[in-house]
Amino acid sequence: MKLYGLLLLTLCSLSSLAQSQFYEKPPVFPECENESIENIKTCFDNQIFSHIFKTFQVPDIVKDDYEGDVAVLFEVDKEGDFRVIYVDAIYDELKDEVKNVFSKLPKIQPATYNGNPIFKQYSVVIKIPLQDQTISAKSTSVDSVNGKSNALTALEKAAKTEYDSVGFKLVPYTQKELTSELNIPFTHSYYSRFDKSINLVGTNAHTASKPLLYSDVANYYDFKSEKEAQLKDKSSLLGRKLWNEHLVRVQSKHYWFTVDPIFDFEVGKDTEADFSSTYNNTRGIYIQGGLGKKFNFFTAVYESQGRFAQYYNQYAISIKAADEAGVVPGRGIAKAFKDRGFDYPVAEAYVSYSPAKFFNVQLGHGKNFIGDGYRSLFTSDVVSPSTYFKLNTNFWKIKYTNTWMWLRDVRPEVRDDDGAYLSKYMATHFLSWNATKRLNIGFFESVIWAKTENRSFDINYINPIIFYRAIEFETGQDAGNAILGMSAKYKISDKVNVYGQFVLDEFSTSDVTGGEKSWKNKYGYQLGVKYYDAFKLKNLYLQAEYNRIRPYTYSHNTIALNYGHANQSMAHLWGANLSEVVLIGHYHYKRWFANAKVIFGERGLDFNDGSDNYSYGGDIFQSYDDRPSDTGIVVGQGNKATSLFANLQAGYVVNPSSNLQLFADVTFRNFNPDAQTSITFESNTVWFNLGLRTSLFNWYFDL
């Protein structure tokens, strides 16, 4: 018994010794060194809260009416230094200020266990508006993360208020779209305003792949100053919305959006038409916005009815889809509406995301354009909108654009057995290289292939850097229609630059050197010049351009592999077998603007009169196997037509935020073919027009 008693006494002594020597001690501020062990934790809490109350500077963004909590997880390491691990707050400014405050805490004695330094983690909730929380320090407002209490931690308490704190805290609208990843709506008239700024000698801008992003152009042109210079002094809500602002504009810390109506109300008179008047009646809505700094979205929905000049109506009918009234060029398939009118709904949308400085990715339904001219021989916006996926890579002195498009052939002869339109696919590469501070060189290639029973979207064309000609060769000549091209631009001075394009569909060296003008030499070229602030008149923009495309360019012997979409050419509006001179002038002063355009052209059309059904190379939807000969092929062959198109427009920008414009224009068109056919008519007309239009895209009436 004595032995057992001695053993029990020894164990009790060891237990007492362990309790007195093996214990955990909190970190100690210098001000707390004389405190008892029981009060050190309370003193530590008070020092933390006192420092926060004296040091924390509430950011301006939450000074007025914000109420909320900022949860902070921090530690005191083995050396006694403070380190912020995590901050939970709605605004980045609050997070930054927390880190700033904790960085100013002094080095203190670290926590210890059994006399050895250890790190210790804590959490604290900071009340906004700022409060002196030292009063409640004894209630352990600074919580040890290592504790075993069943009570909620500070982070958990903050999490319970998360739902209520996620509100729609608005801040003043700052025209976010003007520096965003959104596309600048592509109209030749508006782009002429900043074209000089992005083409100054020495800039590293890439101007050919359009639409351009606001974020890219904002490096060279101050959109905000331009908008502010046009603002009217309006204090009433109605006045601001009509003349200056988006109809709806909402901005918070992390997201924004605007909503505007779309109008295109026009009335006019065509001297050649046998109906009373022309008109267009478009109503719609467009929404744009952003989530964070790198993700943006845009959508526009149009409901339209229109009756245009007689020549334009006839062309819309001539390219009509199966079982429909027509295709309104640049807009889409149309149904018949009342007396010789068209009903043509349109929807366009895209999302734009820039995950890093060098990349922008877009998925949308809309239009694309490649070139520095009025026309593009590569990819143009004259066609109806189509679904596309686009990847822009911008680094060093290079911009590389990959675009994949989903197209349709809407002719009756290519419809599926179930009546659906034939699907087509198009993939393009365009590399823009600023070789010097004056010279830009571009390389282009594209391929179109059709959906068949054995082939859909070809994964071979997903590779963004492979040459399409190689794939076409591997899969067979009839598998796709490949186009190659090259472009150049030279900045003679800050006010003058010249540009050009060369497109190659097929080429035979022996036939070129043979001098027999072979049909195989399918190519086209463009030459142009731009003159900014012409004749020392600020904001006067002049442009001259020459385009020439040989017969059979863009066509194919396989009926669906032409370079077209919805019965419209993907490149030049007229197709091929053409030459033209384009003269353009744009001028703007404050909200006023004036545009002038003159086009002289020569085209070679088909006869299709029953006795002559040959393809002369102008209609890209006709097989080149139906040509009349292999040699002696010249531009303008076939049913030669000369045309003169002139348009003069003047207008006033009603609202610069929504691009709402009041305008009046007059168009003169003289079109003379050698022979009139069922779809080719002589025309000599003057078309007067007056309208109120939201200008978001180009209209091309120069058929």
RAFEN-V646714 format. One record per residue. PHI is phi in degrees with one decimal (NA if undefined). D_CENTER is the distance of its C-alpha to the mean C-alpha in whole Angstrom. Layout:
phi:PHI d_center:D_CENTER
phi:PHI d_center:D_CENTER
This chain:
phi:NA d_center:92
phi:-59.9 d_center:92
phi:-65.6 d_center:90
phi:-65.9 d_center:87
phi:-64.5 d_center:87
phi:-63.3 d_center:87
phi:-64.7 d_center:84
phi:-66.7 d_center:82
phi:-63.8 d_center:83
phi:-64.7 d_center:81
phi:-62.4 d_center:78
phi:-63.7 d_center:78
phi:-65.1 d_center:78
phi:-64.7 d_center:75
phi:-63.3 d_center:73
phi:-65.3 d_center:74
phi:-65.8 d_center:73
phi:-63.7 d_center:70
phi:-68.5 d_center:69
phi:-89.5 d_center:70
phi:-112.0 d_center:68
phi:-103.4 d_center:65
phi:-142.7 d_center:63
phi:-102.2 d_center:59
phi:-119.6 d_center:59
phi:-66.2 d_center:56
phi:-60.7 d_center:54
phi:-126.0 d_center:56
phi:-73.1 d_center:55
phi:-55.6 d_center:58
phi:-69.7 d_center:59
phi:-109.6 d_center:60
phi:-66.0 d_center:62
phi:-93.5 d_center:65
phi:-79.0 d_center:64
phi:-72.0 d_center:66
phi:-54.4 d_center:64
phi:-67.4 d_center:63
phi:-100.9 d_center:62
phi:-60.7 d_center:59
phi:-62.4 d_center:56
phi:-64.9 d_center:57
phi:-64.9 d_center:57
phi:-59.3 d_center:54
phi:-59.8 d_center:52
phi:-63.4 d_center:53
phi:-67.1 d_center:52
phi:-62.3 d_center:48
phi:-66.9 d_center:48
phi:-63.3 d_center:50
phi:-62.9 d_center:48
phi:-62.4 d_center:45
phi:-64.8 d_center:46
phi:-81.1 d_center:47
phi:-102.6 d_center:44
phi:-65.6 d_center:41
phi:-106.1 d_center:39
phi:-66.8 d_center:37
phi:-60.8 d_center:33
phi:-59.3 d_center:33
phi:-65.9 d_center:30
phi:-121.2 d_center:33
phi:-74.0 d_center:36
phi:-77.3 d_center:36
phi:-130.4 d_center:36
phi:-83.1 d_center:35
phi:-131.2 d_center:37
phi:-178.5 d_center:37
phi:-117.9 d_center:38
phi:-118.0 d_center:36
phi:-94.3 d_center:38
phi:-125.7 d_center:39
phi:-109.3 d_center:40
phi:-140.9 d_center:42
phi:-139.1 d_center:45
phi:-109.3 d_center:47
phi:-82.3 d_center:48
phi:-66.8 d_center:51
phi:-93.5 d_center:51
phi:91.3 d_center:51
phi:-92.3 d_center:47
phi:-88.4 d_center:45
phi:-141.5 d_center:41
phi:-79.1 d_center:39
phi:-95.7 d_center:37
phi:-156.1 d_center:35
phi:-129.5 d_center:34
phi:-108.4 d_center:33
phi:-152.1 d_center:31
phi:-71.2 d_center:28
phi:-107.2 d_center:27
phi:-63.2 d_center:27
phi:-62.5 d_center:29
phi:-67.0 d_center:32
phi:-62.1 d_center:32
phi:-64.0 d_center:32
phi:-69.2 d_center:35
phi:-59.9 d_center:37
phi:-62.3 d_center:36
phi:-65.3 d_center:37
phi:-63.8 d_center:40
phi:-70.9 d_center:41
phi:-69.6 d_center:41
phi:-94.3 d_center:44
phi:-69.9 d_center:46
phi:-75.8 d_center:50
phi:-75.0 d_center:51
phi:-126.9 d_center:53
phi:-68.8 d_center:56
phi:-72.0 d_center:54
phi:-65.6 d_center:55
phi:-132.3 d_center:58
phi:-134.8 d_center:59
phi:56.4 d_center:63
phi:84.3 d_center:62
phi:-100.9 d_center:60
phi:-62.5 d_center:56
phi:-137.0 d_center:53
phi:-88.6 d_center:50
phi:-139.7 d_center:49
phi:-102.7 d_center:46
phi:-138.4 d_center:46
phi:-130.2 d_center:43
phi:-145.1 d_center:43
phi:-112.1 d_center:42
phi:-98.8 d_center:41
phi:-85.1 d_center:41
phi:-119.7 d_center:39
phi:-60.8 d_center:40
phi:-63.2 d_center:42
phi:-129.0 d_center:46
phi:-84.2 d_center:49
phi:-89.8 d_center:49
phi:-64.7 d_center:52
phi:-62.0 d_center:54
phi:-101.3 d_center:53
phi:-64.5 d_center:53
phi:-67.9 d_center:56
phi:-87.7 d_center:54
phi:54.4 d_center:52
phi:-68.6 d_center:49
phi:-90.2 d_center:48
phi:-100.8 d_center:48
phi:-76.6 d_center:49
phi:-67.8 d_center:47
phi:-83.1 d_center:50
phi:-68.3 d_center:52
phi:-110.8 d_center:53
phi:-67.8 d_center:53
phi:-82.2 d_center:52
phi:-70.0 d_center:50
phi:-67.0 d_center:47
phi:-75.7 d_center:45
phi:-62.1 d_center:43
phi:-66.0 d_center:40
phi:-67.4 d_center:41
phi:-63.1 d_center:42
phi:-65.2 d_center:38
phi:-63.5 d_center:37
phi:-69.5 d_center:39
phi:-103.3 d_center:37
phi:-61.6 d_center:34
phi:-59.1 d_center:33
phi:-69.2 d_center:34
phi:-81.3 d_center:32
phi:-82.5 d_center:29
phi:-108.5 d_center:29
phi:-111.8 d_center:26
phi:-68.3 d_center:27
phi:-88.7 d_center:25
phi:-127.5 d_center:25
phi:-57.1 d_center:24
phi:-71.8 d_center:21
phi:-121.3 d_center:20
phi:53.4 d_center:16
phi:-56.2 d_center:14
phi:-62.5 d_center:11
phi:-74.5 d_center:12
phi:-129.4 d_center:12
phi:-90.2 d_center:9
phi:-89.7 d_center:6
phi:-76.9 d_center:4
phi:-75.5 d_center:4
phi:-77.2 d_center:7
phi:-49.8 d_center:9
phi:-86.2 d_center:11
phi:-129.4 d_center:14
phi:-58.9 d_center:17
phi:-63.7 d_center:19
phi:-72.1 d_center:16
phi:-63.7 d_center:15
phi:-64.5 d_center:19
phi:-69.4 d_center:19
phi:-114.5 d_center:17
phi:-61.1 d_center:18
phi:-63.4 d_center:21
phi:-61.8 d_center:20
phi:-90.0 d_center:18
phi:-117.8 d_center:21
phi:-65.2 d_center:23
phi:-61.2 d_center:26
phi:105.1 d_center:25
phi:-73.2 d_center:22
phi:-108.1 d_center:20
phi:-76.6 d_center:16
phi:-117.9 d_center:15
phi:-108.8 d_center:14
phi:-82.5 d_center:14
phi:-81.0 d_center:11
phi:-118.7 d_center:9
phi:-69.9 d_center:7
phi:-86.7 d_center:7
phi:-85.6 d_center:6
phi:-56.7 d_center:8
phi:-62.4 d_center:10
phi:-75.4 d_center:11
phi:-73.9 d_center:12
phi:-61.8 d_center:14
phi:-71.5 d_center:16
phi:-125.0 d_center:18
phi:-136.2 d_center:17
phi:-92.1 d_center:18
phi:-62.7 d_center:16
phi:-64.5 d_center:19
phi:-64.2 d_center:22
phi:-61.2 d_center:21
phi:-65.8 d_center:20
phi:-63.6 d_center:23
phi:-67.1 d_center:25
phi:-97.3 d_center:25
phi:-67.0 d_center:26
phi:-95.0 d_center:29
phi:-80.8 d_center:32
phi:-122.6 d_center:31
phi:-100.8 d_center:33
phi:-76.2 d_center:33
phi:-61.4 d_center:30
phi:-62.9 d_center:30
phi:-64.6 d_center:30
phi:-66.6 d_center:27
phi:-68.2 d_center:25
phi:-74.6 d_center:26
phi:-105.6 d_center:26
phi:-127.0 d_center:24
phi:-113.6 d_center:22
phi:-64.6 d_center:19
phi:-59.4 d_center:22
phi:-126.6 d_center:21
phi:-141.5 d_center:19
phi:-131.8 d_center:20
phi:-143.4 d_center:20
phi:-123.7 d_center:22
phi:-63.7 d_center:22
phi:-116.4 d_center:19
phi:-154.3 d_center:17
phi:-154.3 d_center:16
phi:-161.2 d_center:15
phi:-130.9 d_center:16
phi:-132.2 d_center:17
phi:-139.8 d_center:18
phi:-77.6 d_center:20
phi:-111.8 d_center:19
phi:-127.4 d_center:22
phi:-148.1 d_center:23
phi:-104.7 d_center:27
phi:-131.5 d_center:28
phi:-141.2 d_center:32
phi:-156.4 d_center:34
phi:-139.9 d_center:36
phi:-106.2 d_center:37
phi:-66.5 d_center:40
phi:-91.2 d_center:40
phi:-75.3 d_center:39
phi:-97.5 d_center:42
phi:-109.8 d_center:40
phi:-69.5 d_center:41
phi:-154.2 d_center:37
phi:-101.8 d_center:33
phi:-160.4 d_center:31
phi:-144.3 d_center:27
phi:-132.2 d_center:27
phi:-114.7 d_center:23
phi:-128.0 d_center:23
phi:-172.8 d_center:20
phi:-147.2 d_center:18
phi:-132.0 d_center:14
phi:-126.3 d_center:13
phi:-137.0 d_center:11
phi:-173.4 d_center:12
phi:-150.5 d_center:12
phi:-118.9 d_center:14
phi:71.1 d_center:16
phi:-96.4 d_center:14
phi:-118.8 d_center:11
phi:-116.8 d_center:10
phi:-133.7 d_center:8
phi:-145.2 d_center:8
phi:-148.7 d_center:8
phi:-147.2 d_center:11
phi:-139.6 d_center:13
phi:-123.7 d_center:17
phi:-117.4 d_center:19
phi:-121.6 d_center:23
phi:-135.2 d_center:24
phi:-132.6 d_center:28
phi:-155.1 d_center:28
phi:-134.8 d_center:31
phi:-104.0 d_center:30
phi:-58.3 d_center:33
phi:-59.3 d_center:35
phi:-64.3 d_center:34
phi:-72.2 d_center:30
phi:-60.5 d_center:32
phi:-62.5 d_center:34
phi:-67.5 d_center:31
phi:-59.9 d_center:29
phi:-72.5 d_center:32
phi:-66.5 d_center:33
phi:-108.5 d_center:30
phi:-63.2 d_center:30
phi:-80.8 d_center:29
phi:-58.8 d_center:32
phi:66.5 d_center:34
phi:-118.3 d_center:32
phi:-77.3 d_center:32
phi:175.1 d_center:30
phi:-125.9 d_center:26
phi:-72.9 d_center:24
phi:-54.3 d_center:23
phi:82.0 d_center:19
phi:-116.1 d_center:19
phi:146.0 d_center:21
phi:-63.6 d_center:25
phi:-128.9 d_center:27
phi:-98.8 d_center:30
phi:-69.6 d_center:33
phi:-138.8 d_center:33
phi:49.3 d_center:37
phi:-84.7 d_center:38
phi:56.4 d_center:36
phi:-106.4 d_center:33
phi:-126.4 d_center:30
phi:-111.8 d_center:28
phi:-136.4 d_center:24
phi:-71.5 d_center:22
phi:-139.6 d_center:18
phi:-134.0 d_center:16
phi:-131.7 d_center:12
phi:-165.2 d_center:10
phi:-163.2 d_center:7
phi:-115.9 d_center:7
phi:-130.0 d_center:5
phi:-138.7 d_center:8
phi:-117.1 d_center:10
phi:-67.5 d_center:14
phi:-149.4 d_center:15
phi:-58.5 d_center:15
phi:-92.1 d_center:15
phi:-127.3 d_center:12
phi:-136.3 d_center:8
phi:-119.8 d_center:8
phi:-132.5 d_center:6
phi:-129.1 d_center:9
phi:-164.2 d_center:9
phi:-129.6 d_center:11
phi:-174.9 d_center:10
phi:-128.8 d_center:11
phi:-136.5 d_center:10
phi:-145.7 d_center:12
phi:-127.3 d_center:14
phi:148.8 d_center:17
phi:-105.7 d_center:18
phi:-103.4 d_center:20
phi:-71.5 d_center:20
phi:-99.2 d_center:21
phi:-128.8 d_center:19
phi:-92.6 d_center:22
phi:-100.5 d_center:19
phi:-140.0 d_center:17
phi:-124.6 d_center:16
phi:-98.0 d_center:15
phi:-76.6 d_center:18
phi:-89.0 d_center:18
phi:-68.4 d_center:17
phi:-58.3 d_center:14
phi:-138.9 d_center:14
phi:-76.6 d_center:13
phi:-146.8 d_center:12
phi:-128.7 d_center:11
phi:-130.0 d_center:9
phi:-123.8 d_center:11
phi:-105.4 d_center:10
phi:-118.0 d_center:13
phi:-126.0 d_center:14
phi:-151.0 d_center:18
phi:49.8 d_center:21
phi:-113.8 d_center:21
phi:-126.6 d_center:19
phi:-126.6 d_center:15
phi:-120.1 d_center:15
phi:-114.0 d_center:13
phi:-112.2 d_center:14
phi:-133.4 d_center:13
phi:-117.0 d_center:15
phi:-125.3 d_center:15
phi:-109.1 d_center:18
phi:-112.7 d_center:20
phi:-140.6 d_center:23
phi:-108.2 d_center:26
phi:-106.5 d_center:27
phi:-75.9 d_center:31
phi:-60.2 d_center:34
phi:-72.8 d_center:35
phi:-117.7 d_center:33
phi:-72.0 d_center:33
phi:-69.1 d_center:34
phi:-61.0 d_center:37
phi:-86.7 d_center:36
phi:89.9 d_center:34
phi:-77.1 d_center:30
phi:-68.4 d_center:28
phi:-74.7 d_center:28
phi:-85.4 d_center:25
phi:-131.2 d_center:23
phi:-131.8 d_center:21
phi:-138.1 d_center:19
phi:-125.3 d_center:18
phi:-133.7 d_center:17
phi:-120.4 d_center:17
phi:-139.2 d_center:17
phi:-109.3 d_center:18
phi:-107.5 d_center:18
phi:-127.3 d_center:21
phi:-82.5 d_center:22
phi:-65.9 d_center:26
phi:-138.6 d_center:27
phi:-70.9 d_center:26
phi:-114.1 d_center:27
phi:-107.8 d_center:26
phi:-117.0 d_center:23
phi:-124.9 d_center:23
phi:-125.0 d_center:21
phi:-124.2 d_center:22
phi:-131.6 d_center:21
phi:-150.2 d_center:22
phi:-149.4 d_center:21
phi:-146.8 d_center:23
phi:-118.3 d_center:23
phi:-139.1 d_center:26
phi:-107.6 d_center:27
phi:-76.7 d_center:28
phi:-131.8 d_center:32
phi:-62.0 d_center:34
phi:-106.5 d_center:34
phi:-149.2 d_center:30
phi:-119.0 d_center:27
phi:-70.1 d_center:24
phi:-83.0 d_center:25
phi:-63.6 d_center:25
phi:-60.6 d_center:26
phi:-87.9 d_center:23
phi:-73.1 d_center:21
phi:-54.6 d_center:22
phi:-78.1 d_center:19
phi:-122.4 d_center:22
phi:-80.3 d_center:25
phi:-84.1 d_center:26
phi:-69.3 d_center:25
phi:-59.4 d_center:29
phi:-66.0 d_center:30
phi:-66.2 d_center:29
phi:-60.7 d_center:30
phi:-65.9 d_center:34
phi:-70.2 d_center:34
phi:-90.6 d_center:33
phi:113.8 d_center:35
phi:-60.6 d_center:34
phi:-85.6 d_center:34
phi:-79.1 d_center:31
phi:-161.8 d_center:28
phi:-115.1 d_center:28
phi:-99.1 d_center:26
phi:-126.4 d_center:25
phi:-116.1 d_center:25
phi:-158.4 d_center:24
phi:-144.0 d_center:24
phi:-131.4 d_center:23
phi:-153.3 d_center:24
phi:-143.9 d_center:24
phi:-129.0 d_center:26
phi:-89.9 d_center:26
phi:-65.7 d_center:30
phi:-156.1 d_center:30
phi:-66.0 d_center:27
phi:-107.7 d_center:28
phi:-133.7 d_center:28
phi:-139.4 d_center:26
phi:-116.1 d_center:27
phi:-148.4 d_center:24
phi:-168.3 d_center:25
phi:-138.8 d_center:24
phi:-135.3 d_center:27
phi:-119.3 d_center:26
phi:-128.1 d_center:29
phi:-97.0 d_center:29
phi:-157.7 d_center:33
phi:-150.7 d_center:35
phi:-127.1 d_center:39
phi:-59.3 d_center:41
phi:-64.3 d_center:44
phi:-72.2 d_center:43
phi:-67.1 d_center:42
phi:-70.1 d_center:45
phi:-71.9 d_center:47
phi:70.4 d_center:46
phi:-99.0 d_center:46
phi:55.6 d_center:43
phi:-67.1 d_center:42
phi:-66.7 d_center:39
phi:-69.7 d_center:38
phi:-80.2 d_center:36
phi:-99.3 d_center:33
phi:-153.3 d_center:31
phi:-150.5 d_center:29
phi:-147.1 d_center:28
phi:-135.8 d_center:27
phi:-132.7 d_center:28
phi:-152.2 d_center:27
phi:-143.1 d_center:27
phi:-121.6 d_center:25
phi:-132.0 d_center:28
phi:-95.9 d_center:26
phi:46.8 d_center:28
phi:-59.9 d_center:31
phi:53.2 d_center:34
phi:64.8 d_center:34
phi:-100.7 d_center:32
phi:-58.4 d_center:29
phi:73.2 d_center:26
phi:-94.4 d_center:28
phi:-116.9 d_center:25
phi:-121.2 d_center:27
phi:-147.1 d_center:26
phi:-129.5 d_center:28
phi:-148.1 d_center:27
phi:-124.1 d_center:29
phi:-126.7 d_center:28
phi:-144.6 d_center:31
phi:-133.0 d_center:30
phi:-71.9 d_center:33
phi:-57.9 d_center:35
phi:74.5 d_center:33
phi:-63.4 d_center:30
phi:78.0 d_center:27
phi:-94.2 d_center:30
phi:-154.7 d_center:32
phi:-83.1 d_center:35
phi:-90.6 d_center:34
phi:-57.3 d_center:33
phi:-95.9 d_center:30
phi:-95.6 d_center:28
phi:-72.9 d_center:27
phi:-90.5 d_center:24
phi:-139.0 d_center:23
phi:-147.3 d_center:21
phi:52.9 d_center:23
phi:64.7 d_center:26
phi:-130.8 d_center:23
phi:-72.7 d_center:23
phi:-77.3 d_center:20
phi:-117.1 d_center:21
phi:-73.1 d_center:23
phi:-55.7 d_center:24
phi:-87.0 d_center:27
phi:93.8 d_center:27
phi:-145.6 d_center:30
phi:56.3 d_center:33
phi:-150.8 d_center:32
phi:-145.5 d_center:33
phi:-156.2 d_center:31
phi:-119.7 d_center:31
phi:-117.1 d_center:28
phi:-121.7 d_center:29
phi:-133.8 d_center:26
phi:-138.7 d_center:27
phi:-128.9 d_center:25
phi:-144.9 d_center:26
phi:-142.4 d_center:25
phi:-142.9 d_center:28
phi:53.8 d_center:26
phi:-92.8 d_center:25
phi:-87.3 d_center:27
phi:-148.0 d_center:26
phi:-144.7 d_center:27
phi:-130.7 d_center:26
phi:-135.6 d_center:28
phi:-148.6 d_center:28
phi:-133.5 d_center:31
phi:-131.8 d_center:30
phi:-104.0 d_center:34
phi:-142.9 d_center:33
phi:-135.1 d_center:36
phi:-135.4 d_center:35
phi:-112.3 d_center:37
phi:-107.2 d_center:37
phi:-88.2 d_center:39
phi:-90.1 d_center:42
phi:49.5 d_center:42
phi:-105.2 d_center:46
phi:98.6 d_center:48
phi:-98.2 d_center:50
phi:-129.4 d_center:47
phi:-111.7 d_center:44
phi:-70.5 d_center:43
phi:-92.8 d_center:39
phi:-96.2 d_center:39
phi:98.4 d_center:35
phi:-90.9 d_center:33
phi:-86.9 d_center:32
phi:-70.4 d_center:30
phi:-87.6 d_center:31
phi:-91.8 d_center:34
phi:-67.7 d_center:36
phi:-75.0 d_center:37
phi:-69.8 d_center:40
phi:-92.6 d_center:41
phi:-69.6 d_center:41
phi:-77.7 d_center:45
phi:-159.5 d_center:45
phi:-95.2 d_center:44
phi:-128.0 d_center:45
phi:71.5 d_center:45
phi:-82.6 d_center:41
phi:-131.4 d_center:40
phi:-68.1 d_center:37
phi:96.8 d_center:38
phi:-66.0 d_center:41
phi:92.4 d_center:42
phi:-81.0 d_center:41
phi:-69.2 d_center:40
phi:-131.6 d_center:39
phi:-107.3 d_center:38
phi:-142.7 d_center:36
phi:-132.0 d_center:35
phi:-124.6 d_center:32
phi:-137.9 d_center:32
phi:-138.4 d_center:30
phi:-127.2 d_center:30
phi:-133.7 d_center:28
phi:-136.0 d_center:29
phi:-163.8 d_center:27
phi:-138.3 d_center:26
phi:-80.7 d_center:23
phi:-70.9 d_center:25
phi:-138.6 d_center:22
phi:-68.4 d_center:19
phi:-73.9 d_center:17
phi:-102.7 d_center:17
phi:61.9 d_center:17
phi:-81.9 d_center:20
phi:-130.4 d_center:23
phi:-102.3 d_center:26
phi:-146.4 d_center:27
phi:-139.3 d_center:30
phi:-146.0 d_center:30
phi:-134.8 d_center:32
phi:-121.5 d_center:32
phi:-115.8 d_center:35
phi:-137.5 d_center:35
phi:-125.1 d_center:38
phi:-129.4 d_center:37
phi:-129.8 d_center:41
phi:-87.0 d_center:41
phi:-62.9 d_center:44
phi:-137.4 d_center:45
phi:-87.6 d_center:43
phi:-123.7 d_center:42
phi:-64.5 d_center:41
phi:-124.2 d_center:38
phi:-121.0 d_center:38
phi:-126.7 d_center:40
phi:-69.6 d_center:41
phi:-144.6 d_center:39
phi:-145.9 d_center:40
phi:-143.0 d_center:38
phi:-124.0 d_center:37
phi:-121.1 d_center:34
phi:-97.9 d_center:34
phi:-148.0 d_center:31
phi:-136.8 d_center:31
phi:-163.0 d_center:28
phi:-124.2 d_center:26
phi:-138.0 d_center:22
phi:-83.6 d_center:18
phi:-91.6 d_center:17
phi:-121.8 d_center:13
phi:-155.2 d_center:14
phi:-88.6 d_center:16
phi:-97.5 d_center:20
phi:-118.0 d_center:22
phi:-97.8 d_center:26
phi:-87.5 d_center:27
phi:-74.8 d_center:28
